Amino acid sequence: MKLQKTKIVDTFAEAFGMSAARVVITADSAKWALAAARSMTGFATSVIGCKCEAGIERELPAEATPDRRPGFSVLLFAMDAEGVGKRLVERIGQCVMTCPTTSCFNGLEAEKRVSVGGKLRFFGDGYQIAKRLDGRRYWRVPVMDGEFLVADRFGVQPAVGGGNLLILGRDRPGALAAAEAAAAAMREVPGVILPFPDGVVRSGSKVGSRYKTLIASTNDAYCPSLRGAVAESQVPEDVACVLEIVIDGLDLKAVESAMRRGLEAAAGAGAAQVSAGNYGGSLGQFHIKLKDLVE
Amino acid sequence: MGLKLTLRNQPEVPLEAEAISPDRLDGMEPAEAGALAVQHGNQKATLGDFFRIEAHDADELRVEGDLSRVKLLGAGMSRGRVVIQGDVGLHLGAVMSGGEILVEGRAGDWVGPEMRGGRIIVKGDAGHAVGSAYRGSQIGMRGGEIIVHGRAGNEVGNTMRNGLIAIGGDCGDFAGVNMLAGTIVVLGALGIRSGAGMKRGSIVAMGGAEPLPTFSRACRYQPSYLRLYLLHLRRLGLPVEDGQIDGLYDRWCGDSIELNRGELLVRQG
């Protein structure tokens, strides 16, 4: 199957059920809101090593935020709601509360909710103040630039993590250009994040390792330098570089939409092949076939 | 389908009409509603003795006329919407827990005393003791919102513990007296002795205030939470200006004769 001149491999991405929250960070300026959002989403590339996956979803104009200040929305994913709650407390406490002028709001209405402000309030050492407005509870935590306003609870909903595309290029600049184009197109889709550095990961992994202590190790089948050394290399002879884009989304539709846009953009940028990573279909709940996306 | 009540006989003395509430009238035919008991001074009477009652299309309860002698309208209501076309008397929405009351005119004393939830909007002025505790009660308003577009009298939010009271104009003396928590926003000026004896809670004044000597000035700053409240009030139709949302406020901590955890926020610029 071809899309423009790019071969689309007849395979599927294997994605997993996760839980997700949306955090809206506002500040006196977009600069400080972005500083907090970047800090909060740092070291959040993979649940394997970071306990969560997080990224900036989009910039919000002042008119679209609860307090009419510039803001950013952040999506955070973990394997269950409890995990989301723990990571939110850690990351909002360490990265948003610490950042000058910020406030932090729940951006997801969901049945399941986890306590965040209700835990962070204790930093106020008894001087914190609860406020309830329009059915929502907030905490005012006194800090050295005034007060940190944070929502008491954040909604958590079922989500989809681990959607992915493998972009194969004839050389590294070509693969990188195709991956950058794909990532840019995918970021336009609401409700998704690309948790790796600027959306792209070069160290794709397989499950397990010859070393007992490791639960994941390099995806040798897609390492061009091992094409002659591994039994079932997936790297064609004319390919010298493979880059992966991982997509987490609030629902399957958002992940599929992002993958479709990524496929088209990668093909438009001249990728040699686009494939997807899976584990034989035995691990993930969601199988996203590339063929269906192209058709 | 709702009911429309039009006052046809002005009561000579106050009429206690807690029967005028969606909880009581929902689903009733006009004749059935007209037979409901009301107290006219020391005499028992029926709603139909004073009101012409008819069905109408909107899903709300409409009450029209000079109701300034009609007390306890909407008292204890938990749901639905009441629209009052005219002035209304004492104890409007007393102890209500849900629903909405809209008054297109003025309201007497004791608007929403010991309210639990819901919303009361008064387009004109309101009397004394808006959202207050009844005499002898330990806790006043516990939730909900009271929005007065005009002025209000003394003792707004006396002993309130939760919820929001907003006054579009000036308010009288002793706003937030003995307040336990909650928020009072006054777009005009506060009278004297505001926040006397308050333990916690917030009183916000746009048009100036004279803090009691038992309040201590903390700083001049932009309280983050206040933006949410002012935007909310603007959505409800109060004339909140951008300068008030982005403005600077002097924070006064008090009352130090109590817990000293309350705050008086006075707009400075």
Interface residues (C-beta under 8 A of the other chain):
Chain A: P66 D67 R68 R69 S103 Y127 I129 A130 K131 R132 L133 D134 Y138 R140 G146 E147 F148 L149
Chain B: G143 N162 G163 L164 A181 T183 R200 S202 Y221 Q222 P223 S224 Y225 R227 L228 Y229 L231 H232 I245 R261 E263
